[in-house]
Amino acid sequence: MSFNYRKSGAMGVLIPSLISFFVIIIILKLTNTVITYDVLTSIGVKFVLLALSLHLLSWLFGSLRIQLLAFIIGHKISFYLAFKTTLASNFLASLTPSSVGGEPMRIKMLADNGLSYGSAMAIVLAERLLDSILLLSALVVCFFLKELVPGLGLKVGAAFLGILILLMIFLWMLIHNPESIKQLINWVRGKTKGGKTLTAVEKQIWLFREAVITLAGERIRMPTLFVVTIILWACEFLIPSVLLVGLGRNPSLISSITAQIIVSLISLAPLTPGGSGIAEVSMSYLYSMFVPSYLLGVLVGLWRLITYFTNLTAGAIFVGAEFDRIVKRCDTLENSD
């Protein structure tokens, strides 16, 4: 039976979009709808545009980070490729639980443009490590500032820290105890018949290890990478505060940033595509602690429109050719069967 990839892709976009849309509608219904509508029509357009500009800046700094990481491990890529990779991965991340679809797309696009899969994996891993270190450090700082860090936030942060520690242990073993990796590969080789495939995978593992060692030994550009990461996330986390100012409220900067960190971590739970529904509910709950209830629906709706639906739209527009190429390849493989 022929599989319609385009139809499947359309459904992949529709389902999380509908989940997000209906959850926002529910939040609106649970607040004062009349006042919420009045607030929506009176919000300053310039603040919405500023919030949107911050999100666009996060794309640019995310692209710059990919370009810098590639340069550190010895690959010169164009900013356009990094930007296209960012949009493509954001698009797929918005459609998959825990945003897991974003990383494979990043790796695939970088590998298709001259990098080895091992090097591309190292770049993606470095991005996630930089993000994790920043988010957890910021959460700790917010805790000591005695701002909004409810028990939920501490539990989520602790779980995320546990995952980060396990990842660091794996990387330590990969770098300092490669013999254990060789033994594992040999054990798998003895249990399977996929000799050529396993050899290719093994090659990428060692290329990945080499790239990780290069990145771990980087000292000169590491401060720049952290600054870029801070700016990237600051652009995202300032969006609700800008919207609150547009709604005529105190931006509650530290509380808002704390809530954004917790929402970002909660949204990684593998429950719904792109965290749809989870992100809206968790944000509504956290912001209800310092934002009037009648503003929550508008705030969450505008925030999700800017940070989620723009990812879907831009991803579909700017990487359409990439997905068409993938679809044609799938169609060719299917017809050759």
Order of alpha helices (4+ residues) and beta strands (2+ residues): alpha-alpha-alpha-alpha-alpha-alpha-alpha-alpha-alpha-alpha-alpha-alpha-alpha-alpha-alpha-alpha
